[in-house]
Amino acid sequence: MKMSIRNQFTGKILEIVEGQVVAKVKVDIGGGNTIVSVITLDAEKELGLKVGDTVTALVKSTSVMIEK
Protein backbone atom coordinates (compact mmCIF):
# COMPACT_ATOMS: atom_id res chain seq x y z
CA MET A 1 0.00 0.00 0.00
CA LYS A 2 1.40 3.41 -0.97
CA MET A 3 0.82 6.30 1.42
CA SER A 4 1.64 10.00 1.35
CA ILE A 5 2.48 10.10 5.05
CA ARG A 6 6.16 11.00 5.45
CA ASN A 7 6.56 10.56 9.21
CA GLN A 8 6.68 6.81 9.81
CA PHE A 9 8.12 5.16 12.91
CA THR A 10 8.49 1.39 13.10
CA GLY A 11 8.74 -0.23 16.51
CA LYS A 12 7.41 -2.83 18.92
CA ILE A 13 4.28 -2.54 21.03
CA LEU A 14 5.22 -2.19 24.70
CA GLU A 15 1.77 -1.79 26.21
CA ILE A 16 -1.92 -1.68 25.32
CA VAL A 17 -4.33 -0.06 27.77
CA GLU A 18 -7.97 -0.58 26.89
CA GLY A 19 -10.64 1.88 27.96
CA GLN A 20 -14.37 1.68 27.33
CA VAL A 21 -14.14 3.06 23.77
CA VAL A 22 -10.45 3.50 22.90
CA ALA A 23 -7.12 1.78 23.46
CA LYS A 24 -3.79 3.51 24.14
CA VAL A 25 -1.02 1.71 22.27
CA LYS A 26 2.54 2.48 23.45
CA VAL A 27 5.25 1.74 20.87
CA ASP A 28 9.03 1.65 21.38
CA ILE A 29 10.48 3.36 18.29
CA GLY A 30 14.11 2.98 19.34
CA GLY A 31 16.77 5.23 20.82
CA GLY A 32 14.92 5.35 24.13
CA ASN A 33 11.88 6.93 22.44
CA THR A 34 8.26 5.86 22.63
CA ILE A 35 5.12 7.04 20.90
CA VAL A 36 1.53 6.55 22.07
CA SER A 37 -1.43 6.24 19.73
CA VAL A 38 -5.06 6.37 20.83
CA ILE A 39 -7.19 4.17 18.57
CA THR A 40 -10.69 2.75 18.77
CA LEU A 41 -11.20 -0.66 20.35
CA ASP A 42 -12.65 -1.81 17.03
CA ALA A 43 -9.41 -0.86 15.24
CA GLU A 44 -7.32 -2.64 17.88
CA LYS A 45 -9.35 -5.83 17.46
CA GLU A 46 -9.41 -5.63 13.64
CA LEU A 47 -5.61 -5.25 13.57
CA GLY A 48 -5.17 -8.05 16.12
CA LEU A 49 -2.68 -5.98 18.10
CA LYS A 50 -0.75 -7.51 20.97
CA VAL A 51 2.29 -6.60 23.07
CA GLY A 52 5.49 -7.47 21.21
CA ASP A 53 4.03 -6.96 17.72
CA THR A 54 6.07 -4.92 15.25
CA VAL A 55 3.99 -2.01 13.95
CA THR A 56 4.48 1.25 12.09
CA ALA A 57 3.13 4.49 13.56
CA LEU A 58 2.08 6.88 10.79
CA VAL A 59 2.00 10.53 11.86
CA LYS A 60 0.11 13.02 9.69
CA SER A 61 -0.38 16.43 11.23
CA THR A 62 -0.87 19.96 9.99
CA SER A 63 0.79 21.40 13.09
CA VAL A 64 3.21 20.24 15.74
CA MET A 65 3.45 22.30 18.92
CA ILE A 66 6.40 22.41 21.30
CA GLU A 67 6.23 23.84 24.79
CA LYS A 68 9.00 24.42 27.27
N, C-alpha and C positions, 0 to 999 in steps of 0.2 A: 504494500500500500504506500503510495506517495503522499507526502504531507508537506504543507508549506511552513509548518512550525519549525523555527530554527533552533530554539532552546530545548534541547533534549538531553536528559540525564538518565543514564542506565545505572541500575543498582539493585540491591537485594532488599526485600521487605523485612524490616526489623520487628514491626508491631502492627497489629490491626485492632482498633478499638471500635466496637460497634455501639452505636446509639440506637434510638428508636427509629430513625429515618435515614441517617447517614453513618458512614464508617470513616474513621481517620486512619489513613494508611501512611506509616512512617517508613521511608526508604533511605538506606545508606547509599549515598552516591560517591563515596570514596573521599580520601583526604581528610577524614574526620568530619565530613559534612553530611547532613541529613536534610531531607525535604519531606514535608507532610502534605498529603492531598486529602481533601474531604470529598468523598464520592457517595452516591446513593447506595443503600443496601442492595438494591436490585443490580446495580452495576458490579458491585463486589461479587455477588453470587454468579452473575452471568460470566464474569471473567475467571471465576474459580480461584480467587486470590487466597494465598496462604503464606504464613511466615516462611522466609527462606526462598521464595520465588524470585526470579530475576525479572524485573519489569523496567519499562522506560517511562519516565515522567516527562510529559510534553507540556511546556510552559508557553502560553500565548497570552500576552498582556499588552494593553495599549499604554499602560503607565506602571512604573516601578518606583515606589517611594522608599526613601531612606531617612531614618531619623537617628539623631544622636543625642 
